[in-house]
């Protein structure tokens, strides 16, 4: 399971899901909190105001996927002290564990304190998934996050992604159990690939 094949990061990529789900990837900066260019992957539900959140990623020179932080809402965000680094190749049915403290900033972008994430990731499959562009063979990635924040809250959240090579997330289930299935997409990183699916 080559991570980059199933988790594409290209400036301008966009995905449309049922239930008003959306996702985009943009190449941007997050100065002065992070150095260099980062890919901001944003998920939201168009019918729910305030549902937007983003994660900040890079691929390093060895194709390891690095999560540098995230944005909860405008002005409120976090950066990892030790970025979460998924290996370039992940074995199926093997659990990978990651831990990092994170610097947390409130709605006015003021530093609030330290939180933490203890994350486990396991990928299984493949399995067939019915989507708006047909039935696709996908790997199921389960992400469990035991988190604590600087406001004194803590908990465990589970997110499940179904990933297809050269497409990315074709189905996702959030911690509340809501499921979003891909209906259409535009990927800029693979020339002509999406002409087959529109």
TAZIQUI-V110642 format. One record per helix or strand of 3 or more residues. SS is the DSSP state (@ for helix, = for strand). FROM is the first residue (numbers start at 1). TO is the last residue. If there is no record, write none. Layout:
BEGIN
SS;FROM;TO, SS;FROM;TO
END
This chain:
BEGIN
@;3;6, =;14;17, =;21;29, =;37;45, =;53;59, =;65;73, =;76;86, =;95;105, =;111;131, =;134;148, =;154;164, =;168;173, =;179;186, @;193;196
END
